[in-house]
Amino acid sequence: MRPEPTAPDLPDALAVLVSRLRAAGFSPVRSARTESFGDRLVVYAKSRLLVRIVSDRGQWFVEVGARDWDDWFDADTWKGCLDGTDVAIEPSTTSEQAEFLGQNLDRIVGAVDKNRGLFKCLSEKRALRATQRLGLVE
């Protein structure tokens, strides 16, 4: 495993999220970096929960999944399922998403552990948002 990104390598909000992940007992389980575009990936894990931080051509993303899932979901989608609210058509900023995740790690871990329809909720909310963003649903 390559070294995980360090605080100077990360935007401030993601550096704060990494600190919160580590304080909550998450450990890095995967890390990769390409030199050509500066792309980076680091995955943190605790129990079944996985948090993935990605830089793709300078754009940063943070997503959450579970070890036994084959998909990842952004913080807006998690918020919608945890709070029982609609997901905004336009994604929150990476900073806003990192802040939400950092402040709600316990809720997310608990939801994954209970897993009562959570994957279905996340998948449906993300699909609805994508459909709305394409203008297929008013």
N, C-alpha and C positions, 0 to 999 in steps of 0.2 A: 504494500500500500504506500503510495506517495504521501508526502506530508500534506496535512490539511491546510487550507488557506489560513493565514494568520490575520490578526486584527488589521494590520496596515494594508493587507491585500483586499480586505472586504469593505464595502460601504459601511458607514457607521451603524445603521440600523441592523445590518446583518451581523456585525461584530457583537452588538448587544445581544442579539438572538443567540449566537454561539455561546456567549457567556452564560446566558440563562439555561441553554441546553445542558451545558457542562455542570452547572450548579444543580440542575434537576436530575443528574445522574446519567445523562446521555453520553455515549462514546462514539467516536468516529469509527465506522466499519468499512467505508470505501472512500477512496480519494483518487482522482485522476486529473491530469492537466495536459493540455496540448499547447505547444509553444507558438504554432502558426497564427492562431487567432487569439491566444490567451484564454481559451475556453477552460473552465474548471468545473469540477464536480466534487462534492463531499456529501456523504450520507452519514447521519447520526442515528443511533438506535438506542432504544430503551424498551425492554420487554418486546411487545409486538410492534410498537410504533417506530416508524422511520421518518426522518425529516431530511429532505434533500435540498441542498443549496447548489444552484447551477449558475454559471456565467457562460452565456452563449454569445460570442462576438461582442462582448462588452455589456450585454443586457443581463441583469441579475434576476433570478427567479427563486422562489422558495415554495416547496410543495411537501405535502404530507401523505403518507400511505401506511400500510401495515405489511408485516413480513409475509403474510399469506394472501396478499392482494397482488394483482398484476397491473395496478394503476396508481396514479398519483393525483392529488387534488390540491388546488390553491386554497389559501386562507379564506377567501371570500366564500367559497363553496362550503368549507368547514363551518364558517360562521352561520351560514344559512341553515345548515342542518342542526347545529348545536342550539341555535336560538329560535328555530322554527320560523325563519323569515325568508323572504325572497332574496335572491342574489342579484345585485345590481348588474345591469348589462355591461357597463364598463368596469374593468378590474380596478381594484384599489392599487395604489402605488406599492412598490416593493417594500418601502419603509412602513407603510400602514399594515401590510400583510405580516411583516416580521414582528411588528409590535403586537398585533392581535395574537399571533402564535405564541410569542414569548409570555404574554399575560394569561394564556389559556391552556398551557401545557397540561396541567392536571385534568382539566375538563376533557381534553382531547384523548389523553391516555385512558381515562375512565370510559369514554364513549367507545373507544376501540376495544377495550376489554369486555364491555357489555355486548357490543356488536349486534344489537337488535335492529336489523334493517339499515344500519348506518351506510354500508357500501351502496345499497340501492338508493338511499337518499342522496348521497354525494353524486352518484352517477346521473340520477335524474335531474338534479339541480344544475349540474354542469351542462348536460345536454340541452336543457331549456335555455340556459344563458347563451349557448352557442347558436341555437336556433334564432333567438331574439337578436343576437348581434348580426346575423346574416339577413335579418329583416324578413324572416319567414313567418314570424308570429307577431302580431301587433300587441 
